Amino acid sequence: MRVVGDRWSRLTMAISRWACYRVTVTNRIVSNPKIMFGKPVIVGTRITVEHILRCLAAGETPDEIVADYPPLTHEDIRLAQELARS
């Protein structure tokens, strides 16, 4: 029984260490030092807010970005723009 307890404590310690790194910027944008060097990314992807903003600055429309990156939604692009303004 002691082995199970030790495994459980190691697991909970690992989860708590991971949880302290994850910072939720919005419900769809998070920042974690272990993902893309801590840059804000869209949840469940490695697409950074910076990349979305660079695409927009290069003249791509939100429709083109969503077509190029299927995990993204128009709401994700709007949230990235709001984050940049704040």
C-alpha positions as CSV (number, residue, x, y, z in Angstrom):
1,M,0.0,0.0,0.0
2,R,2.9,2.3,0.7
3,V,4.0,2.2,-3.0
4,V,0.6,3.4,-4.1
5,G,0.7,6.2,-1.7
6,D,4.2,7.2,-2.9
7,R,3.0,7.2,-6.5
8,W,0.0,9.2,-5.6
9,S,2.0,11.9,-3.8
10,R,4.5,12.1,-6.7
11,L,1.6,12.5,-9.2
12,T,-0.1,15.2,-7.2
13,M,3.2,17.0,-6.8
14,A,3.8,16.9,-10.6
15,I,0.3,18.1,-11.3
16,S,0.6,21.0,-8.8
17,R,4.0,22.0,-10.4
18,W,2.4,22.0,-13.8
19,A,-0.7,23.9,-12.7
20,C,1.4,26.7,-11.2
21,Y,2.9,27.3,-14.6
22,R,-0.3,27.5,-16.7
23,V,-1.7,31.0,-16.8
24,T,-5.1,31.5,-18.3
25,V,-5.2,34.7,-20.2
26,T,-8.8,34.1,-21.5
27,N,-10.9,31.0,-21.8
28,R,-9.2,30.2,-25.1
29,I,-5.7,31.6,-24.6
30,V,-3.1,30.3,-22.1
31,S,0.5,30.8,-21.4
32,N,2.8,28.1,-20.1
33,P,6.6,28.3,-19.9
34,K,6.8,24.7,-21.2
35,I,4.8,25.5,-24.4
36,M,6.3,27.8,-27.0
37,F,8.6,29.5,-24.4
38,G,5.7,30.8,-22.5
39,K,4.1,32.8,-25.3
40,P,0.3,33.0,-25.2
41,V,-1.1,30.3,-27.4
42,I,-4.6,29.1,-28.4
43,V,-5.7,26.3,-26.1
44,G,-4.9,22.8,-27.5
45,T,-2.6,24.2,-30.2
46,R,0.9,25.6,-30.5
47,I,-0.5,28.6,-32.5
48,T,0.7,31.7,-30.8
49,V,-1.1,35.0,-30.5
50,E,2.0,36.6,-32.0
51,H,1.7,34.4,-35.1
52,I,-2.0,35.3,-35.5
53,L,-1.2,39.0,-35.2
54,R,1.7,38.7,-37.7
55,C,-0.7,37.1,-40.2
56,L,-3.1,39.9,-39.8
57,A,-0.4,42.5,-40.1
58,A,0.7,40.8,-43.3
59,G,-2.7,41.5,-44.8
60,E,-4.3,38.1,-44.3
61,T,-8.0,38.2,-43.5
62,P,-9.5,36.2,-40.6
63,D,-11.2,33.9,-43.1
64,E,-7.8,33.1,-44.7
65,I,-6.2,32.5,-41.3
66,V,-9.0,30.1,-40.2
67,A,-8.7,28.3,-43.6
68,D,-5.0,27.9,-43.1
69,Y,-5.2,26.8,-39.5
70,P,-8.3,24.6,-39.0
71,P,-8.1,24.5,-35.2
72,L,-8.6,28.3,-35.1
73,T,-12.0,30.0,-35.0
74,H,-12.9,33.5,-35.7
75,E,-13.4,34.0,-32.0
76,D,-9.8,33.0,-31.4
77,I,-8.6,35.7,-33.8
78,R,-10.9,38.3,-32.1
79,L,-9.5,37.3,-28.7
80,A,-5.9,37.6,-30.0
81,Q,-6.6,41.1,-31.2
82,E,-8.2,42.0,-27.9
83,L,-5.2,40.7,-26.0
84,A,-2.9,42.8,-28.2
85,R,-5.0,45.9,-27.5
86,S,-4.9,45.4,-23.7
